[in-house]
Every structure is written in structure tokens, then in C-alpha cells.
Amino acid sequence: MTRLMHSPALTLLNASPRLPLIADLAVRFAATVTTWEQRRRTRVNLSHLDDHLLADVGLTPKQRTREIKRRFWQI
């Protein structure tokens, strides 16, 4: 299973040879929560962009609305 690691500490833990089961679960949980928080922050920031900046990133207002309505766990 591929894991996205954003924190240097999480990356270091992930690179260790073999983690005990509970530690592995804790690392996976932390990585998941980190990903969810990043999605939430990105969608909040997207909601604050004006139409000019929205056009700069290549999104329409309809696409922005659809994206910001998604929940943090949705890709």
C-alpha cells in the first residue's frame, strides 16, 4: 500500500525497516489525518479565491463550487 507522507518525522518512521503493528497503525493514522487536513485547508483556501485568481489556476466557478462541497475524506 502506498502512503503519502508529508511530515519529515512520518517519513522517517515509514522508512524504518519494520515497525511493530501498533506503531505501523499509528503512522498510517497520522498520515491519513495529515492528508485529510491538507485537503480541508486547500478547499478552504480555494473558496476564498476571486474569479481572476480562479481563472489563473484554470478552474471555473462551477468547478470550485463542486470541489469545496466535497468532504475532507473525499478525493
FIKOLZA-1660 file (N, C-alpha, C; in steps of 0.1 Angstrom, whole numbers, plus 5000, padded with zeros to 4 digits):
% residues 75
   i   px   py   pz ch aa at
   1 5008 4988 5000  A  M  N
   1 5000 5000 5000  A  M CA
   1 5009 5012 5000  A  M  C
   2 5006 5021 4991  A  T  N
   2 5014 5034 4990  A  T CA
   2 5008 5044 5000  A  T  C
   3 5018 5050 5007  A  R  N
   3 5014 5060 5017  A  R CA
   3 5020 5074 5014  A  R  C
   4 5012 5084 5015  A  L  N
   4 5017 5098 5013  A  L CA
   4 5022 5103 5026  A  L  C
   5 5034 5107 5027  A  M  N
   5 5040 5112 5039  A  M CA
   5 5044 5126 5037  A  M  C
   6 5039 5135 5044  A  H  N
   6 5043 5149 5043  A  H CA
   6 5052 5154 5054  A  H  C
   7 5051 5148 5065  A  S  N
   7 5060 5153 5076  A  S CA
   7 5073 5145 5076  A  S  C
   8 5084 5152 5079  A  P  N
   8 5097 5145 5079  A  P CA
   8 5097 5134 5090  A  P  C
   9 5091 5137 5101  A  A  N
   9 5090 5126 5111  A  A CA
   9 5083 5114 5107  A  A  C
  10 5071 5116 5100  A  L  N
  10 5064 5105 5094  A  L CA
  10 5072 5097 5084  A  L  C
  11 5079 5105 5076  A  T  N
  11 5087 5099 5065  A  T CA
  11 5098 5090 5072  A  T  C
  12 5104 5095 5082  A  L  N
  12 5115 5087 5089  A  L CA
  12 5109 5075 5095  A  L  C
  13 5098 5076 5101  A  L  N
  13 5091 5064 5107  A  L CA
  13 5088 5054 5096  A  L  C
  14 5083 5059 5085  A  N  N
  14 5079 5050 5074  A  N CA
  14 5091 5043 5068  A  N  C
  15 5103 5049 5068  A  A  N
  15 5115 5043 5062  A  A CA
  15 5122 5033 5071  A  A  C
  16 5117 5032 5084  A  S  N
  16 5123 5023 5093  A  S CA
  16 5121 5008 5088  A  S  C
  17 5130 4999 5091  A  P  N
  17 5129 4986 5085  A  P CA
  17 5116 4979 5087  A  P  C
  18 5112 4978 5100  A  R  N
  18 5099 4971 5103  A  R CA
  18 5094 4977 5116  A  R  C
  19 5082 4982 5115  A  L  N
  19 5076 4987 5127  A  L CA
  19 5067 4977 5134  A  L  C
  20 5065 4977 5147  A  P  N
  20 5055 4969 5153  A  P CA
  20 5042 4973 5148  A  P  C
  21 5032 4963 5149  A  L  N
  21 5019 4965 5143  A  L CA
  21 5012 4978 5148  A  L  C
  22 5013 4981 5161  A  I  N
  22 5006 4992 5167  A  I CA
  22 5013 5005 5162  A  I  C
  23 5026 5005 5160  A  A  N
  23 5033 5017 5155  A  A CA
  23 5030 5019 5141  A  A  C
  24 5029 5008 5133  A  D  N
  24 5025 5009 5119  A  D CA
  24 5011 5015 5118  A  D  C
  25 5002 5011 5126  A  L  N
  25 4989 5016 5125  A  L CA
  25 4988 5031 5129  A  L  C
  26 4996 5035 5139  A  A  N
  26 4997 5049 5143  A  A CA
  26 5003 5058 5132  A  A  C
  27 5013 5053 5125  A  V  N
  27 5019 5060 5114  A  V CA
  27 5009 5062 5103  A  V  C
  28 5001 5051 5100  A  R  N
  28 4991 5052 5089  A  R CA
  28 4980 5062 5093  A  R  C
  29 4976 5061 5106  A  F  N
  29 4966 5070 5110  A  F CA
  29 4970 5085 5109  A  F  C
  30 4982 5087 5114  A  A  N
  30 4988 5101 5113  A  A CA
  30 4989 5106 5099  A  A  C
  31 4993 5097 5090  A  A  N
  31 4994 5101 5076  A  A CA
  31 4980 5104 5070  A  A  C
  32 4970 5096 5074  A  T  N
  32 4957 5098 5069  A  T CA
  32 4951 5111 5074  A  T  C
  33 4953 5114 5087  A  V  N
  33 4948 5126 5092  A  V CA
  33 4955 5138 5086  A  V  C
  34 4968 5137 5084  A  T  N
  34 4975 5148 5077  A  T CA
  34 4970 5151 5063  A  T  C
  35 4967 5140 5056  A  T  N
  35 4962 5142 5042  A  T CA
  35 4948 5148 5043  A  T  C
  36 4940 5144 5052  A  W  N
  36 4926 5150 5054  A  W CA
  36 4927 5165 5057  A  W  C
  37 4936 5168 5066  A  E  N
  37 4938 5182 5070  A  E CA
  37 4943 5191 5058  A  E  C
  38 4952 5185 5050  A  Q  N
  38 4957 5192 5038  A  Q CA
  38 4945 5195 5028  A  Q  C
  39 4937 5185 5026  A  R  N
  39 4925 5186 5017  A  R CA
  39 4916 5197 5022  A  R  C
  40 4913 5197 5035  A  R  N
  40 4904 5207 5041  A  R CA
  40 4910 5221 5039  A  R  C
  41 4922 5223 5043  A  R  N
  41 4929 5236 5041  A  R CA
  41 4929 5241 5027  A  R  C
  42 4931 5232 5018  A  T  N
  42 4932 5235 5003  A  T CA
  42 4918 5239 4999  A  T  C
  43 4908 5232 5003  A  R  N
  43 4894 5236 4999  A  R CA
  43 4889 5249 5005  A  R  C
  44 4893 5252 5017  A  V  N
  44 4890 5265 5024  A  V CA
  44 4897 5276 5016  A  V  C
  45 4910 5274 5013  A  N  N
  45 4917 5284 5006  A  N CA
  45 4911 5286 4992  A  N  C
  46 4907 5276 4985  A  L  N
  46 4901 5277 4972  A  L CA
  46 4888 5285 4973  A  L  C
  47 4881 5283 4984  A  S  N
  47 4868 5291 4985  A  S CA
  47 4870 5306 4986  A  S  C
  48 4882 5310 4990  A  H  N
  48 4885 5324 4991  A  H CA
  48 4890 5331 4979  A  H  C
  49 4893 5323 4968  A  L  N
  49 4899 5329 4956  A  L CA
  49 4888 5337 4948  A  L  C
  50 4892 5348 4943  A  D  N
  50 4883 5356 4935  A  D CA
  50 4883 5350 4921  A  D  C
  51 4875 5354 4912  A  D  N
  51 4873 5349 4899  A  D CA
  51 4886 5350 4890  A  D  C
  52 4893 5361 4892  A  H  N
  52 4906 5363 4885  A  H CA
  52 4916 5353 4889  A  H  C
  53 4918 5351 4901  A  L  N
  53 4928 5341 4906  A  L CA
  53 4923 5327 4902  A  L  C
  54 4910 5324 4903  A  L  N
  54 4905 5312 4899  A  L CA
  54 4908 5308 4884  A  L  C
  55 4906 5318 4876  A  A  N
  55 4910 5317 4862  A  A CA
  55 4925 5314 4860  A  A  C
  56 4933 5320 4868  A  D  N
  56 4947 5318 4868  A  D CA
  56 4951 5303 4870  A  D  C
  57 4944 5296 4879  A  V  N
  57 4947 5282 4882  A  V CA
  57 4939 5273 4873  A  V  C
  58 4931 5279 4864  A  G  N
  58 4924 5271 4854  A  G CA
  58 4911 5264 4859  A  G  C
  59 4904 5270 4868  A  L  N
  59 4892 5265 4873  A  L CA
  59 4880 5275 4870  A  L  C
  60 4869 5269 4868  A  T  N
  60 4857 5277 4866  A  T CA
  60 4850 5278 4880  A  T  C
  61 4841 5288 4882  A  P  N
  61 4834 5289 4894  A  P CA
  61 4826 5277 4898  A  P  C
  62 4820 5270 4887  A  K  N
  62 4813 5258 4889  A  K CA
  62 4822 5247 4895  A  K  C
  63 4834 5246 4889  A  Q  N
  63 4843 5236 4894  A  Q CA
  63 4848 5238 4908  A  Q  C
  64 4850 5251 4911  A  R  N
  64 4853 5255 4925  A  R CA
  64 4842 5251 4935  A  R  C
  65 4830 5254 4931  A  T  N
  65 4818 5251 4940  A  T CA
  65 4818 5236 4942  A  T  C
  66 4819 5228 4931  A  R  N
  66 4819 5213 4933  A  R CA
  66 4830 5208 4942  A  R  C
  67 4842 5214 4941  A  E  N
  67 4853 5210 4949  A  E CA
  67 4851 5213 4963  A  E  C
  68 4847 5225 4966  A  I  N
  68 4846 5230 4980  A  I CA
  68 4835 5223 4988  A  I  C
  69 4825 5217 4980  A  K  N
  69 4814 5210 4986  A  K CA
  69 4818 5196 4991  A  K  C
  70 4830 5191 4986  A  R  N
  70 4834 5177 4990  A  R CA
  70 4838 5177 5004  A  R  C
  71 4837 5166 5011  A  R  N
  71 4841 5164 5025  A  R CA
  71 4856 5161 5025  A  R  C
  72 4862 5163 5036  A  F  N
  72 4877 5162 5037  A  F CA
  72 4882 5148 5034  A  F  C
  73 4874 5138 5035  A  W  N
  73 4878 5124 5032  A  W CA
  73 4877 5121 5017  A  W  C
  74 4870 5129 5010  A  Q  N
  74 4867 5126 4996  A  Q CA
  74 4878 5132 4987  A  Q  C
  75 4882 5124 4978  A  I  N
  75 4893 5127 4968  A  I CA
  75 4887 5136 4957  A  I  C
% end
